[in-house]
Amino acid sequence: MEITELSDRLEKLSARYAEHVGFDRTGDWFLLKLQEEVGELTQSYLQVTTRARTKGNSPDELRDAFHLEFADVLCQLLLLARHCDVDVPAAIERKWLSHE
């Protein structure tokens, strides 16, 4: 799947969720939601690396949760990029791939 297609699908899901719950997805919301997800990824990382309480979860459950937190961060980052009109593939090309 291409990033643009993924971004389109995420936008539909996010907009539907916001409408259902009843909040406006402002620039602040996108950024703060990303920060929330990064915090959850951090907590999950600490658990999977045995530096935080596991809350009774098995190593497999912790690893699975850690992987899902990556998805949350990536999806929220793509939604923020879309909101801010960032062409992610072009930015990656300029910032990273131009050094290949």
N, C-alpha and C positions, 0 to 999 in steps of 0.2 A: 504494500500500500504506500502511496506517495504521501508526503507531509501535507500537501494541500488538501487531499481527500480526507486524511485523518482530521485535519483542522476543521473542515466543513462538518464532519460527523460529530466532533466534540462540541462545536458551537451549537448544533441543534440540541444535543443532550443538555448542555449547560443552560441554554435559554429556557428549555422546557422545565428543568429543575427550578430555576429562579422564578418562573411564572407560578409553578405549583406551590412553592414555599412562600412566595410573595416578597421578593426583594429585588432591588435594582443592581445590575452588574456594572458598577462604575469602575473607572480605572483603579481607584483605591481598593475596591473589592477584589479585583483580579490580582493585584499585587499582594494584598494581605492574605488572600486564600493561598497563593503560592507559598508565602512564608509559613503559613499553618502546615501545609503539606511537607515542606522541608523539615519542619520541626518533628512531624510524625516519622519521616524517613530517618531522622537522626535518632529518635527514640528506638525505632526498630533496629537500626544498625547497632546501637548499644546492646540491645537484647540479643541479637544474633551473634555478637562477638563476646557474649557472656560478661558484659560490663554494666548490665542493668537487670532488674528482676524479670524473670521470664513469665511471671503470672500464671504458672502451671502449664505453659505451652511447651510442646516437644520441640526439639531442634528442627524437625521438618516443618512444623507449623510456623516457627519463627522465621525460617528461611522463606517460606511462601509469603508470609506477611511482608517481609522485607522487599521481596520482588514486587509485590502489589503497590507498595509505597513508592517505588521507582515510577510505576505507571502513573500514580497520582501526580507526582511532581512533573513528569514530562507533559502530561495532558494539561495541567494547569499552566505550565510555561507556554505551551502552544496557544492556549486561550488568551493569555496575556499578550503574546506576540501579535495575535490576530487583532485584538482590541487596539493595540498601538500601531497597527499597520506595518509591522516588521515582516519583511520578506526573509523568512528564516533560511531557506536554501541559499539565497544570494548573500546573506550575512555570513553564513558558514563558509561559503566560497571565499569571500574577501578576508575573513578573519583567520581561518584555519587552512583551507585547501590551497590557497595561493602560495603556501610555503612548501608544498610537496616537491 
